[in-house]
Amino acid sequence: MVDRQATPRIPAPARTVHSGPVHGDVPWARQLVHRAVGDEVWQSLLDSSDRAIFVQDSDGVVRVVSSAAADVCPALVPGVHLREVEGFAAEQDDPVELTYAGVGWRWTPCAAGPGHTAWHGAEIDEAEPWCDNCGRSRFLANTSRLLASSLHRGHTLRSIVQLAVPTLADCCVVVLPARRGRVEWTRFTRSGDAEHGRVGLHALRAVTGLAEVFSGESDRGRRAELVPEARADWLLPQGFGAPGGIFALPLRHEDLTDGALVLVNSGERGEIDNATAEMVRDYGARSAVALHSADAYSAQAEATAVLEASLLPAELPEVPGTAWSAAYRPAQRGLRVGGDFYDVYPDEDGGALFLLGDVCGNGVEAAALAGRIRQSLQALRLVEAQPARLLHLLNRAILSTGDNRFATLVLGALRRGPDGGLRLTLASGGHPCPVLVRADGQVEEVAVPGTLVGVLPDPHFGETEVVLAPGEVCLLYSDGVTEARGGSDGVEQFGLSRLCEALSGGAGLNAAELTWQVEQELDRWLGGRDHDDVALLAVQALLS
């Protein structure tokens, strides 16, 4: 017998592990694929052998499983994706060692024709201890890769408990630090699915030493016991029986305890030995890093979502005698916000202040400045209602920040006329001029000159008044509309003339139908190409 301590075992190359009849240098499993036989024939041939073999296709889906392989690992069934089988990854070229009912097994992959892989399973010679150096390294490398494959907090917790069973113990539980007097736990056992729940902080007293693990007094973990007569439903599922051994370990990363890893053996398996405990410590260190990364990502994603929500345009309010419609498309895919913005602020007299603007650039930085401008205008409108003077106040506010970005903006003040129409006072700071859709379908551009907002200390902002008869519409838009490049060459701009053509003949259409019509024409022009931030805001005088 070879002394394993003196001579470490080195797994044979994958192709040499298979035995049995071959044709030339091609294993028989490869011949099955080359003959293009059906799955039923594969299954019949595999079942005629006493070997533990299964075959996966190029998508990672298990196609056929021999009876011997199914007896060893019941999770191996035709149609299941290999990544869903505990211990395997979606793409794996190296042998995998797992334990089933306390017996070590090595699964070795072998190419079995175009796009197929045959896995040959065999018991590790003479029940070789799983915690030997080779097996330990392979297990930790495999679990490290799987734990790093997701930053989703829930997926990471489930992976931690599932990967530990049955290699390290019969049951694994991750317990997170208490929040508001309750602790969150995730559990997995050999006989069930991953479970999740919350219990009161007092429930942790059922396990001796768990408090010390959370406090950091037991950095290397410790063996623990169940307190007699204590309820520990969160630790052990119904029917698990009396535990044979419990080991608790803190999940620490950068001197912070992000949780505790609790491993439990059944009475049949017995105490967790020293070799396994050492392996648990290595596994716990990797689990702590994965959990910390997932927590950090979740916190960042939550903060981003909250900030993004605060920058999104508000819902359009109801203003007597008016109908409103808007469209908003950020330039960067994956972001819901950009440098374009609009708002409508009703006043107590039945009128409203409305605006549409565009910050230089796009993306997160532009969205942040757009948010600050919207907040500034929301406050400044309380002390100044006249559009041009309001733009002067905003210009001073932007200059005071020292930000080198600028904005363009159209501000409008709306009042209802005696005939049911609307009187609009419009002021512009370097923004594309508004357009009007008259009752007869004619489209008019409203010339409102003005300098950029946030550039000069003494700017000029033009102001003019227009009247909308009942049914007529005033449309504000960003330059992302007129400067959209598309057409046959992808270079020509959409332009003001095409915008007016999209609006012409719009007599009788409501504000929502007009903005939708512009969006459709713009989509056809772009043909799926990238674009700048796009914003539209339409106000219509309602027919009485």
C-alpha positions, -999 to +999 in steps of 0.1 A: +000+000+000+013+035-009+019+058+020-003+088+011+014+111+035+047+104+018+034+104-018+006+128-025-019+115-051-020+132-084-052+127-104-047+110-138-054+130-169-091+131-177-088+109-209-069+081-191-095+076-164-120+059-187-116+022-193-134-002-216-136-008-253-124+020-276-123+024-314-089+037-323-081+064-297-118+075-293-135+064-260-168+045-264-188+075-250-175+095-279-186+069-303-221+073-291-222+108-302-204+101-335-231+076-344-258+102-338-280+078-319-310+091-299-311+097-262-331+065-257-303+044-272-277+062-251-297+055-220-301+018-228-263+015-234-254+033-202-278+013-181-262-019-194-230-009-177-223-008-140-204+024-143-215+058-130-216+079-161-236+108-174-234+130-205-240+167-209-245+187-241-229+220-251-255+240-232-245+223-200-278+203-199-276+167-187-288+144-215-284+109-202-276+094-168-266+058-161-285+039-133-253+037-113-247+075-116-283+082-105-279+059-075-248+078-064-262+113-071-300+114-073-299+151-084-285+139-118-315+136-140-319+142-177-329+178-185-313+194-154-286+220-160-253+208-145-248+241-126-280+232-106-263+200-093-245+207-061-208+207-065-207+213-103-202+245-123-218+255-155-185+253-174-160+229-159-131+210-173-114+197-142-123+166-121-147+172-093-145+154-059-176+151-038-189+129-009-221+109-009-232+092+023-197+096+037-180+081+006-157+101-016-163+101-054-143+117-082-161+128-114-138+131-144-149+148-176-139+136-211-147+150-245-174+129-261-177+143-295-187+177-308-203+197-280-207+168-256-189+158-224-191+124-207-184+123-169-171+091-154-176+087-116-155+064-094-150+060-057-118+075-044-095+046-037-099+031-002-122+058+010-095+084+007-102+112+032-117+142+016-096+166+036-063+155+021-043+183+005-053+176-031-090+172-024-091+202-001-074+224-026-098+213-054-129+218-032-118+253-021-109+263-056-143+251-069-163+268-042-143+300-045-153+302-082-189+294-075-191+319-046-176+346-068-201+340-096-229+362-081-231+395-063-268+389-054-271+387-017-297+360-016-279+339-041-247+342-022-263+331+011-279+301-006-246+292-023-227+293+010-250+269+027-255+246-003-218+242-012-209+232+024-233+202+023-225+173+024-188+179+020-183+196+053-214+187+072-249+174+070-265+208+077-252+243+072-267+276+085-256+312+080-268+335+107-266+373+100-261+400+127-292+411+146-313+440+132-340+454+154-339+425+177-342+398+151-317+377+132-319+364+096-309+328+088-304+307+057-302+269+060-295+239+038-295+201+046-288+170+026-325+162+025-341+195+016-340+228-002-325+260+010-347+276+037-348+312+050-363+329+080-360+353+109-361+347+146-358+367+178-323+373+191-331+351+221-333+321+198-295+321+194-291+311+230-301+276+220-265+271+208-237+274+233-209+297+222-227+314+193-227+347+212-189+345+215-186+338+178-206+370+169-186+391+194-153+380+179-140+361+210-138+329+189-121+340+157-112+305+147-146+291+156-155+266+182-174+234+188-208+241+202-238+222+217-275+226+218-289+237+251-311+210+266-348+215+260-341+247+240-360+252+207-337+255+177-361+253+147-339+278+129-309+255+132-323+220+125-352+210+104-379+187+116-368+151+116-330+158+116-326+141+149-300+148+176-269+164+162-236+145+163-215+176+163-218+214+159-191+238+148-197+276+147-174+301+129-175+339+125-177+352+090-152+380+094-139+403+067-116+433+074-123+430+112-160+431+107-183+402+116-208+398+088-224+367+102-218+332+116-214+299+098-229+270+118-222+234+106-241+204+120-235+167+116-261+141+121-257+116+149-247+089+125-218+111+110-207+122+145-184+150+156-167+174+132-131+163+133-100+186+134-091+182+097-127+191+087-127+220+111-095+234+095-111+231+061-142+249+075-121+278+085-107+281+050-142+278+035-155+304+060-129+329+050-139+326+014-176+327+023-170+359+044-154+376+014-183+366-009-209+377+016-191+410+023-189+417-015-226+409-019-236+431+010-215+460-003-230+456-038-265+454-024-260+486-004-245+503-034-274+492-056-300+503-031-283+537-027-282+541-065-318+531-069-329+557-042-308+585-058-320+575-093-356+576-081-351+611-068-338+623-102-367+608-122-393+633-136-423+636-113-457+626-125-475+654-144-500+672-121-535+683-130-539+719-139-574+733-146-582+738-183-550+720-195-538+686-207-502+676-203-480+649-219-443+641-217-417+617-230-383+610-216-354+588-229-319+588-214-290+584-237-272+557-217-288+523-217-292+508-183-298+543-167-332+557-162-319+593-158-299+617-179-292+653-184-326+663-198-354+673-173-388+688-171-413+698-144-447+713-139-455+733-108-492+743-103-499+774-083-527+785-060-543+807-087-550+779-111-520+786-133-486+768-134-449+772-140-435+746-164-401+740-178-379+718-199-341+718-198-309+701-209-276+699-190-244+697-209-235+660-213-254+629-203-251+601-178-249+602-140-230+635-137-254+654-160-284+638-141-269+650-108-267+686-120-302+683-135-314+673-101-298+703-085-313+727-110-348+712-105-344+716-067-332+752-071-361+761-093-386+745-070-373+768-042-367+799-064-402+799-078-416+806-044-399+840-044-400+848-082-428+838-107-417+858-137-398+834-161-369+857-172-361+869-137-363+834-125-337+824-151-314+852-138-317+838-102-310+803-115-279+815-134-265+831-103-271+798-083-253+777-109-223+800-111-220+800-073-214+762-073-182+765-094-194+737-116-181+741-152-212+725-167-240+746-181-276+742-190-302+753-215-337+759-204-372+771-214-394+784-186-431+791-191-458+807-169-493+797-177-526+815-170-561+807-182-578+832-206-614+844-204-623+824-236-610+791-222-576+794-239-542+797-223-518+827-220-482+816-219-452+837-209-421+819-223-384+827-214-354+809-228-318+803-218-301+791-250-326+763-255-343+752-288-374+773-294-408+760-285-433+751-313-471+756-314-496+734-331-525+756-341-561+746-344-558+744-382-528+721-380-502+748-388-470+746-368-453+778-356-418+782-340-417+807-311-385+827-313-372+833-278-335+842-278-313+838-247-278+829-236-268+796-219-276+793-182-246+791-158-219+806-181-220+844-180-224+866-149-246+890-168-266+870-193-296+879-215-327+859-213-355+867-239-392+865-230-423+865-251-461+858-247-482+835-268-519+825-266-532+790-271-568+787-283-588+757-270-573+726-286-540+741-295-507+728-282-473+742-271-444+717-273-411+720-256-383+696-266-346+690-261-319+691-288-318+653-285-348+654-308-336+677-336-300+666-334-307+628-335-286+613-363-302+587-385-316+583-420-300+563-447-264+572-437-268+575-399-252+610-401-280+634-410-298+651-382-336+648-376-339+686-377-366+711-369-383+706-403-389+669-397-402+677-362-427+702-377-437+677-403-444+651-376-466+677-358-483+691-389-518+679-395-521+673-358-552+694-355-577+675-333-551+653-317-546+656-280-512+663-263-505+626-256-512+617-293-489+644-305-459+634-283-465+598-293-464+608-330-431+626-325-416+596-307-427+572-335-411+595-362-379+598-342-377+560-337-381+555-375-354+580-381-329+566-356-334+530-368-321+516-335-290+538-334-277+555-303-290+589-294-286+618-269-310+623-240-345+631-254-373+649-236-406+663-247-432+683-228-466+693-243-493+715-228-527+718-245-556+742-239-586+720-233-617+724-254-646+736-233 
